[in-house]
Amino acid sequence: MGRAAGPAAPPWHSLPDEVWEHAFSFLPADADRGAAACACHGWLRAERRSRRRLVVPNCYATDPRDAVDRFPSVRAAEVKGKPHFADFGLLPPSWGAYAAPWVAAAADGWPLLEELSFKRMFVTDECLEMIASSFRNFQVLRLNSCEGFTTAGLAAITEGCRNLKELDLQENYIDDCSSHWLSNFPECYTSLEALNFSCLHGEVNFTVLERLVSRCRNLKTLKLNNAIPLDNVASLLRKAPQIIELGTGKFSADYHPDLFAKVEAAFAGCTSLRRLSGTWDAVPDYLPAFYCVCEGLTSLNLSYATVQGPELIKFISRCKNLLQLWVMDLIEDHGLSVVASSCSKLQELRVFPSDPFGHNGGQVFLTERGLVDVSASCPKLESVLYFCSRMTNEALVMIAKNRPNFTCFRLALLEPRSPDYITRQPLDAGFSAIVESCKGLRRLSMSGLLTDLVFKSIGAHADRLEMLSLAFAGDSDLGLNDILSGCKSLKKLEIRDCPFGDKALLANAAKLETMRSLWMNSCSLTVGGCRLLALKMPHLTVEIINDPGETCPVESLPFDSPVEKLYVYRTLAGPRSDTPDCVQIV
Amino acid sequence: MPPPPPHLEARDYIGLGPAAPASSCSSSSGEADAGPHLALRLGLPGRDEEAVDAALTLGPAPATAPPRGAGAKRGFADSLDRPAAKDAAASAAREAQKGACEAAAGAPPAAKAQVVGWPPVRNYRKNTLAAANAATKTKPETQGKSEAECCYVKVSMDGAPYLRKVDLKTYSSYENLSLELEKMFTCFITGKSSSCKTSTRDILTDGSRADALQDQEYVLTYEDKDADWMLVGDLPWDLFTTICRKLRIMRGSDAAGMAPR
């Protein structure tokens, strides 16, 4: 006797789209959503219609209109433009990465867009005006390392976006047109939650700022610029004690007991303060005013602070709950050993050079010792950026042994090709130890004297590596070949001043299509090799970039003409049409 | 009867490279005791001739390009031929010095020249710190500062009615000097193609306007200790500041033959 026959459940493949959309909402990673979309037409339809957040890491990988068509319901979009080495002045200024086509496409196809982020792109005032007038529920604008706009564009945003919650301007080059952008927030406007104008150089009307801060009770993040003196910072904090993240303004002030008391009292009221940053010029006398917030701090950015010595160390040693510390090398080895013993929860450490070109001539006592101490004593440390003048293989091996949980390891030795300063050997053994031990390593930047040997290790062991930066390293094409034929997860490769030629690239051409981009400058590439690569791989854009003064068309150059700068990336859109004269797409 | 000794090839242990005709004859004869002619040189074994010669002189790498292929360094000479080559020249000089220094068992490099974009400090960070330093420099200099001599030199420009004086010690590099001189003399340069209203980024960013003076038919020259007029840019910056006695911004037409084109 069989079971009672109940109504048959629908076969899974005919479930309505809404069910799948709900299921896909549990896949946070875009890669997983993308994989699901490949399974069948039904899933593709459901996934693309329900995608709310889109990240485009290379603005030239696709036409903006195609992106908008494919994902019509996007509410938050992030687009990145220039390659990373543009930060170091290696890209000509007119190279491209214009935000305008993206803003235009979004205005057309995403009227409900709420968030827009641009990084390393050229954003104009017209773009900002279009953003202000096209999206009625626009809430978040983040511009990071962009240029091309002025305070007039900002004024359009503050005036037009009635629901603005976040305006985050990080490290942009903004021309000051003395526009009263801050005053353009209407008096009835109270929804601001985050405001970062630290990269602006001009004065802002302090009274307007104070009134804005007073009426926006949800303000959590406030990062001020250099024009705001310490006294005013204290006044602002009294109006916004709920603040979680603060970037101080100009911090230098002569010691005055009244001002000290005011600052101390203001900070005492900020019981929710967790993240602190800013430019800290002559501040040692005022550091004790911060003691009351140290215990609660999870992130401390002193990377523009020239303060040093015992006051600095005393201050940091009180920050027992720090997860993230950015500091100058003025902290020296001694200071880092105190960090090692005080900040046991530390996850990320960045140490920047105070005198990268050796002009001040002074000796900074930061060596490999500091990094060894921190990696030995901070069990959660997983991300490091470290500038120093010397390193040994032994130190790197010890670091690798102590901290196999590194996900990001970036070491910048100030002198190119510096060997192990004790044994005078290349640092191959040290970096090999790092990649062999740190199985989860996703990002690696190497420096110092390195031969082809280290690339053998990297190719063989760095399975999760996504981004690799090389400079003044290697002996031959074998090095590049080892990387491209290994490193299963490699997405971004940037190389400068290495003796790598065309052979390795051509032999691994298919690999380049599995990667987001490749940058090479000052290597041994030739025009002929690049042309061959472009012919072989039609879905790659191969850009040869010259110095702005030279515009010799590539067709007329002989096969073995050297290529100074090469940028290769995969794209669905074909060659871009907005190249300046100094860029040739072969 | 013992087998005849194997044919001996001269091995390049000392890095002689292509041997002199006399020694190659003696080595190919296979005689064990006729070793190649020994010449002591400063350099690591296996380096080619050109790199080592460059190591012995304080100056840019020679104009002939080193052979391409596995292991060859990039063609510094190629970048030397280009006008915007000051940094490349400086880095080539430094590379050559490094060759000599590595063999001299760890002696510190003689002079530090700047390589474009190295150390990898973001331009934004560099500019912010430079602005902060400039602000502190405007404070009155205290007596007994550890930074000793200042180094004022006269700067003349062809066609300008008066001269200026600059302190070479306040500049960090050729780009820095070039930018500052341009700002100083900009009122005398007529018909410049680039507009005077430059953005903050243009003024502060290294490299993008490093050759503005040279591009605008002017050439920067200096008078050295021997009263010779030399082209600015060949020497490492630190060395240059000690040698330079006077600066002169020459018109391009006068400087024909001196400009690196």
Interface residues (C-beta under 8 A of the other chain):
Chain A: F85 D87 F88 G89 L90 P92 P93 S145 E147 E171 Y173 D175 C199 H201 T279 D281 S303 Y304 T306 F352 P353 S354 P356 F357 G358 H359 F387 A412 L414 E415 P416 R417 Y421 R424 S445 S469 A471 F472 D475 S476 D477 L478 R496 D497 P499 G501 S522 C523 S524 D547 G549 E550 D560 P562 E564
Chain B: R68 A70 G71 A72 K73 R74 G75 D78 S79 R82 P83 A84 K98 E102 A105 G106 P109 K112 Q114 V115 V116 G117 W118 P119 P120 V121 R122 N123 Y124 R125 K126 T128 L129 A132 T136 S172 S173 S199 T200 R201 D202 T205 D206 G207 S208 D211 D215
